[in-house]
Structure formats: C-alpha cells, structure tokens
Amino acid sequence: DRVTTLAGVVSSGGRPVPGAWVVVFPEDPARWFYTSRSVRWVETDAEGRFHLRSLPPSTSYHAVAVDYLEDGEPDDPRFLDRLKRQSIGVSLDEGKSVAVDLGLITR
C-alpha cells in the first residue's frame, strides 16, 4: 500500500492559475491508451494547486499544464506526443510524494 503522489502549483507570470489542466503521462507510448492508469489529468483548484495519487510507480513520466483540454484529448496519442515536447520529466518511485511547479502552456 505504498501510494505515489504528485502535487504542485501551476503558474503564469509568477501568479497561480486556477482552472488550468495538468496532464501526466508515461514516457512509453505503448501506455497511452484509453483507460490507462498511467495517463491522468486534473484541473487546478482556486489557488492553482493540483494533486494526483496512485499513478503506477515509474521513473519516466511527463507532466505539463495547459489552459484547456478538449474532450478526448488526453486519450489521443498524437496529442500526448505534442505535449511531450513541452513537458517536464518526473520520476514517481513507489510510496513517494513528488512536488513539481509547472508553467502554464497557452494553446
């Protein structure tokens, strides 16, 4: 029962961004499919914070914050491939909590 946690703040111009979307996905494109436990997204709260629990442990995730998501985008491998170029790398070891601050990507 060693759960991973990824949390942080999305900001733009030094200010937190409420209502942004954080997308987290693995390096391996074979794991980019509908219903994958390894692809997750969450909207930031009123203070620009986000919190994701229970991603499968891995040393190679990508994390990125965007201003909006359209229906189905996080399930689209072409969309994730485009985001990959603008993401930061994140390692989530079993039972560990990781904090990252993300800059907002305006699309």
C-alpha positions in Angstrom: 0.0 0.0 0.0 2.7 2.4 -1.0 0.9 5.0 -3.0 2.6 7.6 -5.3 1.6 11.3 -5.0 2.3 14.1 -7.5 1.3 17.5 -6.4 2.2 21.1 -7.2 1.2 24.5 -8.5 0.6 25.8 -12.0 1.6 29.4 -12.5 1.9 32.0 -15.2 3.8 35.3 -14.8 4.5 34.4 -11.2 0.8 34.0 -10.3 -1.0 30.8 -9.6 -3.5 29.7 -12.3 -6.9 28.3 -11.2 -8.7 26.2 -13.7 -5.7 25.0 -15.7 -5.3 21.4 -16.6 -2.3 19.2 -15.6 -1.7 16.2 -17.8 0.6 13.4 -16.6 1.6 10.5 -18.9 4.4 7.9 -19.2 7.4 8.1 -21.5 6.3 4.8 -23.1 3.7 5.5 -25.9 2.5 1.9 -25.6 0.9 3.0 -22.3 -1.0 5.9 -23.9 -4.4 4.3 -24.4 -8.0 4.9 -23.3 -8.5 3.7 -19.7 -4.7 3.6 -19.0 -3.9 4.0 -15.3 -0.7 5.8 -16.3 -2.4 8.7 -18.1 -4.1 11.1 -15.8 -5.3 14.7 -15.8 -6.7 17.0 -13.2 -7.9 20.6 -13.0 -6.2 23.0 -10.7 -8.1 24.4 -7.7 -8.7 28.1 -6.9 -5.1 28.6 -5.8 -3.6 26.9 -8.9 -2.8 23.7 -7.0 -3.2 20.1 -8.2 -2.9 16.7 -6.6 -2.7 13.2 -8.2 -2.5 10.0 -6.3 -2.0 6.4 -7.2 -0.1 6.7 -10.5 1.8 3.5 -11.1 5.4 3.8 -10.0 7.7 4.7 -12.8 11.0 6.6 -13.4 9.7 8.3 -16.6 6.6 10.4 -16.6 5.9 13.7 -18.4 3.9 16.5 -16.7 2.5 19.5 -18.4 0.0 22.3 -17.7 -2.3 23.6 -20.4 -5.0 26.3 -20.3 -7.7 24.0 -21.5 -8.5 20.4 -22.7 -11.0 19.3 -25.3 -13.0 16.1 -24.9 -10.8 13.1 -25.6 -7.5 14.9 -25.9 -5.8 13.1 -23.0 -6.7 9.8 -24.7 -5.2 10.8 -28.0 -1.6 9.6 -28.6 -1.0 12.4 -31.1 -2.0 15.0 -28.6 0.3 13.4 -25.9 3.2 13.3 -28.3 2.8 17.1 -29.0 2.6 17.8 -25.2 5.7 15.7 -24.6 7.9 18.3 -26.3 6.8 20.9 -23.7 6.6 18.8 -20.6 9.0 18.2 -17.7 10.2 14.8 -16.7 9.0 13.3 -13.4 10.0 10.1 -11.5 7.5 8.5 -9.2 9.0 5.9 -7.0 6.7 3.5 -5.1 5.4 5.2 -2.0 6.9 8.6 -2.7 5.5 12.1 -2.9 6.8 14.4 -5.6 6.2 18.2 -5.8 6.5 20.0 -9.1 5.7 23.5 -10.2 4.5 23.9 -13.7 4.4 26.9 -16.0 1.2 27.3 -18.0 1.2 26.5 -21.7 -1.3 28.6 -23.5 -2.7 26.9 -26.6 
